[in-house]
Amino acid sequence: MKMQAVTYEGVRRMSVSNQTKPKIESPTDALLKVTTAGICGSDLHM
C-alpha cells in the first residue's frame, strides 16, 4: 500500500512522493498518523 510523503532532497529542495506505508516489525515499533505539519523557512537551509 502507498502513501504520500514529503521528502528532503537537499538544500532548499523538498518534494511530495509516493512511498510504501511503514509497518510494525518489532514490539517496540509505533506508527503515528500526522494530521498537521508545517515547514519552517530555516528547515530548508539544512
The 8 nearest C-alpha neighbors of each residue, nearest first, counted from 0:
[[1, 20, 19, 2, 18, 21, 17, 22],
 [2, 0, 19, 20, 18, 17, 3, 21],
 [3, 1, 18, 17, 20, 19, 4, 0],
 [2, 4, 17, 16, 18, 15, 1, 5],
 [5, 3, 15, 16, 6, 17, 18, 2],
 [6, 4, 15, 14, 16, 13, 7, 3],
 [5, 7, 14, 13, 4, 15, 8, 16],
 [8, 6, 13, 9, 12, 14, 5, 10],
 [7, 9, 12, 13, 6, 10, 14, 11],
 [10, 8, 12, 7, 11, 13, 45, 43],
 [9, 11, 12, 44, 43, 45, 8, 7],
 [12, 10, 43, 44, 9, 13, 8, 45],
 [13, 11, 9, 8, 10, 7, 14, 43],
 [14, 12, 7, 8, 6, 11, 5, 15],
 [13, 15, 6, 5, 16, 7, 12, 8],
 [14, 16, 5, 4, 6, 3, 17, 13],
 [17, 15, 4, 3, 14, 18, 5, 6],
 [16, 18, 3, 2, 1, 4, 19, 15],
 [19, 17, 2, 1, 3, 20, 16, 4],
 [18, 20, 1, 0, 2, 21, 17, 3],
 [21, 19, 1, 2, 0, 18, 22, 3],
 [22, 20, 19, 23, 30, 18, 24, 0],
 [23, 21, 24, 20, 30, 28, 29, 19],
 [22, 24, 28, 25, 29, 21, 30, 26],
 [25, 23, 22, 28, 26, 27, 21, 29],
 [24, 26, 27, 28, 23, 29, 22, 30],
 [27, 25, 28, 24, 23, 29, 22, 30],
 [26, 28, 25, 29, 24, 23, 30, 22],
 [29, 27, 25, 26, 23, 24, 30, 22],
 [30, 28, 31, 27, 23, 26, 22, 25],
 [29, 31, 32, 28, 23, 22, 21, 33],
 [32, 30, 33, 29, 34, 21, 28, 22],
 [31, 33, 34, 30, 35, 29, 36, 21],
 [34, 32, 35, 31, 36, 30, 4, 37],
 [33, 35, 32, 36, 31, 37, 4, 3],
 [36, 34, 33, 37, 32, 38, 31, 5],
 [37, 35, 38, 34, 33, 39, 5, 32],
 [38, 36, 39, 35, 40, 42, 34, 33],
 [37, 39, 42, 40, 36, 43, 41, 13],
 [38, 40, 42, 41, 37, 43, 44, 36],
 [39, 41, 42, 43, 38, 44, 11, 37],
 [40, 42, 39, 43, 44, 45, 38, 11],
 [43, 41, 39, 40, 44, 45, 38, 11],
 [42, 44, 11, 41, 40, 45, 10, 12],
 [43, 45, 41, 42, 10, 11, 40, 9],
 [44, 43, 42, 10, 41, 9, 11, 7]]
